[in-house]
Amino acid sequence: MIINNQGIHGQKALDKEGVRFSDEVFYIFDTYRDWKTRHHFRNKYYPTMTCVCTDSNETLLGEDYSHRPCMKDYNKTQMLDEMGSQFCPNGIVSCFDDLKNYSHFDYPIGQCAEQHAANDLLLGLGSRLDIKNDILFGKPIRCVTGEVDVYCQNCKELFDI
């Protein structure tokens, strides 16, 4: 989700927005489960993590949760190129399996909330950013428990966070 930044400035405010967004995601998924739509969520499905990010000028916020990558969305921005140059031996991501197979760590590339939020931000800005220097991240939060977690190794390597 992309929203205009209305007064969220600085790391503390970004982290507070991350908590608000995490609560919202949990509420939405919990409500869907209560409406007896369990078959859509395979009984136990909740997103693992949520993340909020902004550009260095703090004009837009990108908010998203962890889920399977959408190659179509990643193709619209530079994220696929960045992932390929960082993780793939030939520097190119040609299909979804490349993201699973070339992860340096246990979690597949492209599924993290941080990667989805950054891609949303890039889509909203409609321009290229230096993803290692021009994107500021709030803390990653587990939406079921509300706990602040650490960034995974893929995100640390991709974004230098």
N, C-alpha and C positions, 0 to 999 in steps of 0.2 A: 504494500500500500504506500502511496506517495501522498504526503500532505504538505501544504505550505507551512513554513515555520512561523508560528505566531508567538513569539516571546520566549522560545526555549533557547537559552544561550548559556554556554559553559558546560563542563562535564557533569556537574551535579544535577543540573536541570535535565540534561540528556539521560542520565541514569534514572531520574525520577519519571521521565516520560517512558522509559523502558519498563519500569514496574507497572505503570498504568496500562501500557499496551499488553503486557503479559497477562494482567488480570482480565483485560478485555478478551483476549484470545481464549483463555481458559473458560470464561463465562459463555462465549459463543459456542465452543465445542461441547461444553457441559449441557447447554440448552438443547443443542441438536440431539444429544444422546437422550435427554429427557423426553423429546418428542417422538420417541420410538423409531428413530432412524438409525438404529445401531448397525444395521447391515452396511451402511455407508462407511462406518468407522471401525468395522471389524471388532466390535465390542470393547476393545481396550485402547483404541487409537486416540491419543492426544499428541499434539506436536511436542517434541522433546524440549526445544529451546525457542526463545524469541529474542529478537535483537532490533535495536533502533540505531540509525546512523544519520549523519548529516554531512553536507559538504563543508569545506573550510570557511566559506562565507556564511554558513548557517541559514541558507535561503529555503531549503526543502528538507523534509525528513523522509527517510526510507524506513519502513517498518515491515517486518515479515517474520515468519516462523519457519522452522526446519521442515522440509518436505522434499519430495523427489524433484530433481531439476527439470525445468521446462527448457529444452534446447532451443525452442523457437524464441523465447524471451532472452536467453543468453546470446543468441545470434544477433539480436538487435543492438547490443552494446559491445563494448570491448572485453567483457568478462570472459568470454570463451577464449579469446586470444590470450588474455592474461593467464588463465588456467592452463592453457596448452603450453605456453612458454615456461611456466613455472614447474609443471608436473609431467608433461608428456615428452618422451625421448625425441620425437621428431618435431616437437613444438606445435603440433596441430591436434585439436580435438575434432574428430570426424563423426563420432556417434556417442550415444549415452554410455556404452560399455567402456569407452576410453576413460570416462570420468571414474568409473568403478575400478578399472584395472590399474590405473597409474597413480592412484593415491599412495602417498608415501606412508600413510598411517592406516589405522583400522577403519576410519569413517570415510565413505566415498566422497570425492570432491563434488561440489555443486549442491549438496543437500543441506548445508549449514544455513541457519537463519542469517548469519552475517553475510554470506554470499548472496542470498536472495534479497536482503535489505539493500546491499550495495548495488545490486543490479537494478532494483526498483528506483533507487536514487539516480542512477545513470540514465534510466529511461525517462525520469521526470525532468532531468536537466537537459536532456537531448544533446549532451556534449561529452567529450572525453575528459576524464580526470586522471591524475596520477593516483591510482588506488592505494599506493603505499604512503602518500603524504597528504592528499586532499580530502580524505574521508575520515571522519571522526566517529568512533563507535561508542555506544553506551555499553554497559555491562551485559553479558549474556545471562539470561534468566530462564530457569526451568519453570514453565508456566503452571505445571501441576502443583509444585511445592512452593514456588515463589523464591527459591534459593538462587543466589548469584553463583554462577559457575565460572570456570576458566574457559578461555578460547581454546578450540582444538588446535592441534599442530598444523593442520592444513591451513586454517585461517591465520595463524601466527606467521606462517611462511608466505602466504599469498598477500596479506595486507601489512606485514611488519608490525603487528600489534602485540 
